[in-house]
Amino acid sequence: MIQQRIVLLSAAGLASALLLAACGSSTEKTSTGTSPGNAVPVATAASESATPAPTANGDSGSGNTAATTMLMAKTVGGMGSVVTDDKGMTLYRYDKDQANPSKWTCAGECTKTWIPVIAQDSVQTTGVEKSLLGTVHRDGKKQLTLGGWPLYRYTGDTQAGQTNGQAKDKSWYAVTPSGAKSTMTG
């Protein structure tokens, strides 16, 4: 009886060790910057990957606890090709931010209207050039950047495909797959 428990506990320990090793292994590494405000590359997953996008609680629904951020190029509301998240919500960049080196200036009350896009464990893309992705440190988290520009969601967009933040205050613009600002109006 005691030997059976030892064998079961050993097997459980081995299985746990293998799972932890599998979770910790990756062929792509995420760089970490040492000074706040500096953009660093992010680990990306292939756009053809079948890993589902995360739900609101960050779970991908597949039993995998790693959260994934999805960026997609889509034609939205007569704006041409812009970047959206996995829910089809348009992503924006702020003219007062800085691209090279990446720096964010939207803080405090600004972030209640313009929500920073925080990088999850991995980033998947469709139609967005992975080499343009990076992060900038923000309050202990990593905000995604595209072409050096920090990315945001606008609270005034309540449904997929809306671009209510376009040209807001002549400073906020939907971001294109190359990281440029969209100058089109919907």
C-alpha positions as CSV (number, residue, x, y, z in Angstrom):
1,M,0.0,0.0,0.0
2,I,2.8,2.4,0.9
3,Q,4.8,1.4,-2.1
4,Q,1.8,2.0,-4.3
5,R,1.4,5.6,-2.9
6,I,5.1,6.2,-3.4
7,V,4.9,5.1,-7.0
8,L,1.7,7.3,-7.6
9,L,3.3,10.3,-6.0
10,S,6.5,9.8,-8.0
11,A,4.5,9.6,-11.2
12,A,2.5,12.7,-10.3
13,G,5.8,14.6,-9.6
14,L,7.3,13.5,-12.8
15,A,4.2,14.5,-14.8
16,S,4.2,17.9,-13.0
17,A,7.9,18.5,-13.8
18,L,7.3,17.6,-17.5
19,L,4.3,20.0,-17.7
20,L,6.3,22.8,-16.2
21,A,9.2,22.2,-18.5
22,A,6.9,22.2,-21.5
23,C,5.3,25.5,-20.4
24,G,8.7,27.1,-19.9
25,S,10.2,26.0,-23.2
26,S,10.0,28.3,-26.3
27,T,12.0,28.7,-29.4
28,E,11.4,32.5,-29.4
29,K,12.5,34.6,-26.5
30,T,11.1,37.9,-25.4
31,S,13.6,40.6,-24.8
32,T,13.3,42.7,-21.7
33,G,14.3,46.3,-21.6
34,T,16.1,47.7,-18.6
35,S,14.7,51.2,-18.7
36,P,11.0,52.2,-18.7
37,G,9.8,53.6,-22.0
38,N,12.1,51.6,-24.2
39,A,10.4,49.3,-26.7
40,V,11.5,45.7,-26.9
41,P,10.5,42.9,-29.3
42,V,7.8,40.5,-28.2
43,A,7.6,36.8,-28.7
44,T,5.1,36.0,-31.5
45,A,3.3,32.9,-32.5
46,A,2.8,32.0,-36.1
47,S,-0.3,33.6,-37.6
48,E,-1.4,30.2,-38.9
49,S,-1.5,28.8,-35.4
50,A,-4.7,27.2,-34.2
51,T,-4.4,28.5,-30.7
52,P,-7.7,30.3,-29.9
53,A,-7.8,33.9,-28.8
54,P,-8.2,34.5,-25.1
55,T,-11.6,35.1,-23.5
56,A,-12.3,38.0,-21.2
57,N,-10.6,36.2,-18.3
58,G,-7.4,35.5,-20.3
59,D,-8.1,31.8,-20.8
60,S,-7.9,30.5,-24.3
61,G,-10.6,28.0,-23.6
62,S,-8.4,25.1,-24.6
63,G,-7.2,24.3,-21.1
64,N,-4.0,26.3,-21.9
65,T,-3.4,28.9,-19.2
66,A,-1.1,31.1,-21.4
67,A,-2.9,34.1,-22.7
68,T,-2.6,35.3,-26.3
69,T,-3.0,38.7,-27.8
70,M,-4.2,38.7,-31.4
71,L,-3.6,41.6,-33.9
72,M,-5.3,41.5,-37.3
73,A,-5.4,43.7,-40.3
74,K,-9.0,44.3,-41.4
75,T,-10.8,46.7,-43.7
76,V,-13.0,48.7,-41.3
77,G,-15.8,51.2,-42.0
78,G,-14.3,52.7,-45.2
79,M,-11.0,53.3,-43.4
80,G,-9.0,50.9,-45.5
81,S,-6.8,48.4,-43.7
82,V,-6.4,49.0,-40.0
83,V,-5.3,46.9,-37.1
84,T,-7.9,45.3,-34.8
85,D,-7.9,43.0,-31.8
86,D,-9.3,39.5,-31.7
87,K,-12.8,41.0,-31.1
88,G,-12.6,43.3,-34.2
89,M,-12.1,46.4,-32.1
90,T,-10.0,49.1,-33.9
91,L,-6.7,49.9,-32.3
92,Y,-5.3,53.4,-32.2
93,R,-2.1,55.4,-31.9
94,Y,-1.6,58.8,-30.2
95,D,0.4,61.5,-32.0
96,K,1.7,62.8,-28.7
97,D,3.4,59.5,-28.0
98,Q,6.8,58.8,-29.4
99,A,7.8,56.0,-31.8
100,N,11.6,55.8,-31.7
101,P,12.3,55.2,-28.9
102,S,8.8,54.2,-27.9
103,K,7.3,56.3,-25.2
104,W,3.7,56.7,-24.0
105,T,2.3,60.0,-22.8
106,C,-1.4,59.0,-22.3
107,A,-1.6,58.5,-18.5
108,G,-4.1,59.0,-15.7
109,E,-7.5,60.2,-16.9
110,C,-6.4,59.6,-20.5
111,T,-6.2,55.8,-19.9
112,K,-9.9,55.8,-18.8
113,T,-10.9,56.7,-22.4
114,W,-7.9,55.2,-24.3
115,I,-7.1,51.8,-22.9
116,P,-3.5,50.7,-23.4
117,V,-3.2,47.3,-25.2
118,I,-1.2,45.2,-22.8
119,A,0.8,42.3,-24.2
120,Q,-0.1,38.9,-23.1
121,D,2.2,35.8,-23.0
122,S,2.3,35.6,-26.8
123,V,1.1,37.7,-29.7
124,Q,-0.4,36.3,-32.9
125,T,-0.8,38.3,-36.0
126,T,-2.8,38.1,-39.3
127,G,-1.8,40.7,-41.9
128,V,0.4,42.6,-39.5
129,E,4.2,42.5,-39.9
130,K,5.6,40.7,-36.8
131,S,9.0,42.5,-37.1
132,L,7.2,45.8,-36.3
133,L,5.8,44.5,-33.0
134,G,7.4,45.5,-29.7
135,T,6.5,46.6,-26.2
136,V,7.0,49.6,-23.9
137,H,7.0,49.3,-20.1
138,R,3.9,50.7,-18.5
139,D,3.2,50.4,-14.7
140,G,4.9,47.0,-14.4
141,K,3.2,45.7,-17.6
142,K,4.1,45.7,-21.2
143,Q,2.1,47.8,-23.6
144,L,2.2,46.6,-27.2
145,T,3.7,48.8,-29.9
146,L,3.5,48.6,-33.6
147,G,6.1,50.4,-35.7
148,G,7.3,51.9,-32.3
149,W,3.8,53.4,-31.5
150,P,2.1,52.3,-28.3
151,L,-1.4,50.8,-29.1
152,Y,-4.7,51.7,-27.5
153,R,-8.4,50.8,-27.6
154,Y,-11.0,53.6,-27.6
155,T,-13.9,53.2,-25.1
156,G,-16.2,55.0,-27.5
157,D,-16.0,52.0,-29.9
158,T,-18.6,49.7,-28.4
159,Q,-18.9,47.3,-31.4
160,A,-16.5,45.6,-33.8
161,G,-15.6,47.7,-36.8
162,Q,-16.3,51.1,-35.2
163,T,-13.8,53.9,-35.7
164,N,-15.3,56.5,-33.4
165,G,-11.9,57.5,-32.2
166,Q,-10.5,58.4,-35.6
167,A,-9.0,61.9,-35.7
168,K,-10.3,62.5,-32.1
169,D,-8.7,65.7,-30.8
170,K,-6.7,65.7,-34.0
171,S,-4.3,63.4,-32.1
172,W,-5.8,59.9,-32.2
173,Y,-5.7,57.7,-35.3
174,A,-6.5,54.2,-36.2
175,V,-3.2,52.4,-36.8
176,T,-2.4,50.7,-40.1
177,P,-0.7,47.3,-40.3
178,S,2.6,49.1,-40.9
179,G,2.3,51.2,-37.8
180,A,1.4,54.4,-39.6
181,K,-1.7,56.4,-38.8
182,S,-4.7,56.1,-41.0
183,T,-5.7,59.5,-42.4
184,M,-8.9,58.2,-44.0
185,T,-12.3,58.9,-42.4
186,G,-15.0,56.4,-42.3
